[in-house]
Amino acid sequence: MPKKSNYNDGYIRVYEEIPIKANFGAKENIKSKDNLKFIVKLAYEECSKRQQDLDFANSSGRSLNIKLKTPFYKNMENNYKVIIENILYDIIYIDEDRKNRELYFYLEEVRSLE
């Protein structure tokens, strides 16, 4: 029987980006939660980053700042954004562990929000 996770490191909030066009048609950077539509709040447990995780992120030109696992939530998408304590993260990759009903998030820090 696999060890049950506590998810006691805090909560992530997952958002969908609401595209905002700048005057000249370029996509605006997210500076506050106003540009985001709330999807779900999930408890998480931070995981250690393995060398293969770091290599995977580097190979796609990203840097892995944090890896965590949460209870399973269906319809999670890689283009969603994650906020932990007012820090905005891009989702590099989501690994679904269907057997244990968990999601592993590979996150890259983007910026602090106002």
ABEGO torsion letter per residue (X at the ends): XBBBBAGAAEBBBBBBBBBBBBAAGBBBBBABAAABBBABBBBBBBBBBBAAAAAAAAAAGBBBABBBBBBBBBGBBAABBBBBGGBBBBBABBBBBAAAGBBBBBBBBABBBX
